[in-house]
């Protein structure tokens, strides 16, 4: 099983919209992916943190896939790529880790 975790910091404003609006849109787009992209076992999106993080993190994606091949297929799936296009337009920083359990 593969865990795929991504953390982003958003720009204060992008596309003429404030961070809060872009954050809500990004969360909604990510949460819709399991119904559109096969192979996602679990997907969670969090936008609130109990403690301040350093560096700051605005949104976290936690996903589980059965194997590396499914994660690779997810990464290039057209529906995922639509979300990636939006994310790239609003994100200032990205951190990612993939690991096998």
N, C-alpha and C positions, 0 to 999 in steps of 0.2 A: 504494500500500500504506500502511496506517495502523498505527503502533505506539502501543500503549496501555500505559502504565506507571503502576502505583499502588504507593505505599509507605504502610505503616501502622505505628503504634505502638499496642500493645495495653494495656488496663488491667491492673494487677497482678492483679486478680481481677474476674471478672464471672460472673453466673449461678451463684455459689457454687463456681466452678471457678478454679484458678490459671491464670496466664498461659500456662504451658507446655502445659497441656491444651487451652486455647482455641486456642492457636497451631497445635497438631497438627490439631485439628478444622477450623480455617479452611483450612489447607494442603490437607487431604484434599478438602474441599468445592470449593475452587477447581480442583484438579487433575482433578476429575470433570466439569467443565463442557464440555470439548471433545466428549465423547460425548453430551451432552445439548442443546447449543446449536449450531446450524449456523453455518458461516462462520468459525470460529476456525481460522486457519492454523497458528499456533504458540502455545503457552501454557507458561510456565515459572513456578514459584513457588520463591522462595529464602527460607530462614529463618535462614541463618547468614551472618555478615559477617566478612571477614578483619580489618577494622579497625572501631573504634568510630565510629559516625556521629553527627553533630550536626546537627539534633536526632536523638535515638535512633530507629532504625528496626528493627522486629521482623520484618517480612515484606514481600516485594516480589513483585508480579505483573507479568510481562512478557508481553504478548500482541501478536499480529499479525493484522490483518484485511485483506481485499482492498480495502476502500473504506470511506468514511464511513458509507454507508447500512447496511452490515453491522455496523459498530460500534454504530450507533444501535439496530439491531434486537436486538443482543446485550444492550445496556443495559436494555431493557425486557422481555426474554424471561422468562417465568415461572420457569424453572429458575435463571436468574441472580438474579432477584429474591428467591428463597428464600435464596440464599447471602448476598445483600446484607442481608437481615433479620438473619441471624446475625451478620454482620460488624459491623453497626451496634450490636449489643448488647455487643460485646467491645472495640471500638476506642476509643482515646482521641484519636487524631490520624490524619488522612489527607492525603496529597499525591498529585496525579495530573498526568500530562502526556500529551497525545495529539499526535502529529505525523505528517506525511505524508512518505514517502520516495519 
